[in-house]
Amino acid sequence: MASIEFRKVTKSFGDSTVIKDLDLTIADGEFTVLVGPSGCGKTTLLRMIAGLDPQTSGAVLIDGKDVTQIAPGQRGVAMVFQNYAIYPTMSVRENIEFGLKNNKVSKEERTELVESISATVGLSEYLDRKPSTLSGGQRQRVALARAMVKKPSVFLMDEPLSNLDAKLRIQMRIELIELHKKLGTTFVYVTHDQVEAMSMADTIVLMNKGVIQQEASPDLIYREPNNRFTAQFVGVPPMNVAPLGTDGAHFGFRPESAVLTRTPSDAWFRYKGVITTREMLGSETIYQVKNEQFTFMIKCYEDLFTVDEHVYVGVPVEKIMLFGADENRIPREDPRAADYLERLRRQGDE
Amino acid sequence: MNNTTRWDTLRPYVMILPAMLAILCFVIYPVFYLLKLSFYRYNLLNKAKSKFIGLDNYKQLFSKDEFYVALNNTLIYTVTVVLLTIVIALLLALLINRKKTRFNAFLQAGIFTPHIISIVSIALVWMLLMEPNFGILNYVLKTFGLPTSKWLQSSSTSMLSVILVSVWHNVGYYALILLAALQSVPPTIYEAAALDNASRFKTFYKITLPMISPQLFFVLIIMTIGSFKVFDTVRIMTGGGPNNSTSTLVYHIYEYRSNNLGYASATGIILMVIIAILTFVYFRVLANKVHYQ
């Protein structure tokens, strides 16, 4: 078990600086997910923890110790790669015990560990097979077993589920959550998929362009986004955001916060539009409601409307979020908030 | 209906017919003709006087010291050239693969250059370099106070000199093949190995070598076959001498090309059999160590 700390870390590749003066602490024993669009530096952070691409300046600490000078193999971390990086020339057993052999673990202990781990991940029957004869899901398990068998203090995972089909991905998600519960070690998980982040994380670290946007629990990230980027990155569909028409400020609301009616409502924010698309997803239906000014996605739990129907969209005041010109969230206590909200209310009267 | 099915069965054969005809005419037929010749005392001037003599050519072959000398020379040549070329080519490939620098790009182009030059020109230039009295090699050796060599002109060093030229000629080409193999190994595997705390030697031995084993195996077989049939360097540089010290099997065949065609053919057949056996042995011994993706 170990906590991880980044202190004033900068990483450059040639002339381009990907991460600048970043500070971050990843708590011991937590399932932390680094999430963000591609190129945001999340994988770079992960590889710095592993020591595969050491930081240009600053320090990375594992369990309070500066590991800058320590080789990847001696940091007590294990990593699951996106393409699994299984040794194709070795059998499943050899793959799993390669790290143990290098760490001079005795043969009896090795056999015992391999047997027990492979039973845990359901690979017992495949130990003498070559990876090329395994399915994607089984390879994923080999990669997991290879990481688990070393009993690392930190688990690093670089988009480990992105090569699996949708069904298997959901299943592996649950298995990873259970695995984390069982092992209780620090998990650092990188993904670009906010659904994965929301479903698995204790703490989400949301990044964009090498800068941490918000670091919070999935709950907080969803309900109290710090800024427009966070609001629009998280959620399916993401938050509806539109300019307020003054000071470069924006307002937004979650798709499920709006109410659709056939008759005019007296909600705080309201507009009349026409349904242009309808996505029936089973338990919920997502409509796109358009007028000259706004195009918003509205999520309803009842499928009452059809395409081309004219509807009224209404959002209660407590569900509306405001963002300033600097993209940061404007809290309700801010003097500007009341003015902006009033503006929004008047908009509906026009 | 019947017509289409018949055409369906015939079609593949018709399609490979042109290639098969070429193979029959230029590969299968000559091999069998060679086999036939090896049973005759062949008269080049008057074909009618050629005589079937059964296995006499083979008997003569196996009782001749010259043949054993040639066979021995060929074996020494093959083993040395194959080993040296593969080891040096692998080292060069590893060196070039380490970093993408200007120097490495230059090195890569440089080591390949000998391969595009005619072996005749190469042999002639090396003969000049190796000339004992005026050649550059001895001059350099002398400058550094090292003992000089008689190179091609002594039976003790002539074979080594021929080997040197062959290795120099081949090494860049095979280094390029191995380099391509090295570059196709996914870098994440090495990262996984680093996280598994594997030493450099272990990474090379357990990961790099198995990953490039198909190409190594290919190079081994191609080089063995090629080296067994070595001729051009010997023909130009030494003519099999001095004192038969560089006479190889193919050169042996060449020497008998006109005065005893049957005997030369028999030697050719033996050469073919040796190569076939060697390739077979390679496959039996090494095939399960070669990892195909």
Boltz contact constraints between the chains, C-beta under 6 A:
constraints:
  - contact:
      token1: [A, 52]
      token2: [B, 191]
      max_distance: 6.0
  - contact:
      token1: [A, 72]
      token2: [B, 194]
      max_distance: 6.0
  - contact:
      token1: [A, 72]
      token2: [B, 195]
      max_distance: 6.0
  - contact:
      token1: [A, 73]
      token2: [B, 194]
      max_distance: 6.0
  - contact:
      token1: [A, 73]
      token2: [B, 195]
      max_distance: 6.0
  - contact:
      token1: [A, 73]
      token2: [B, 197]
      max_distance: 6.0
  - contact:
      token1: [A, 79]
      token2: [B, 195]
      max_distance: 6.0
  - contact:
      token1: [A, 81]
      token2: [B, 188]
      max_distance: 6.0
  - contact:
      token1: [A, 85]
      token2: [B, 188]
      max_distance: 6.0
  - contact:
      token1: [A, 85]
      token2: [B, 189]
      max_distance: 6.0
  - contact:
      token1: [A, 85]
      token2: [B, 192]
      max_distance: 6.0
  - contact:
      token1: [A, 89]
      token2: [B, 210]
      max_distance: 6.0
  - contact:
      token1: [A, 89]
      token2: [B, 291]
      max_distance: 6.0
  - contact:
      token1: [A, 98]
      token2: [B, 196]
      max_distance: 6.0
  - contact:
      token1: [A, 99]
      token2: [B, 196]
      max_distance: 6.0
  - contact:
      token1: [A, 102]
      token2: [B, 196]
      max_distance: 6.0
  - contact:
      token1: [A, 102]
      token2: [B, 197]
      max_distance: 6.0
  - contact:
      token1: [A, 102]
      token2: [B, 198]
      max_distance: 6.0
  - contact:
      token1: [A, 103]
      token2: [B, 197]
      max_distance: 6.0
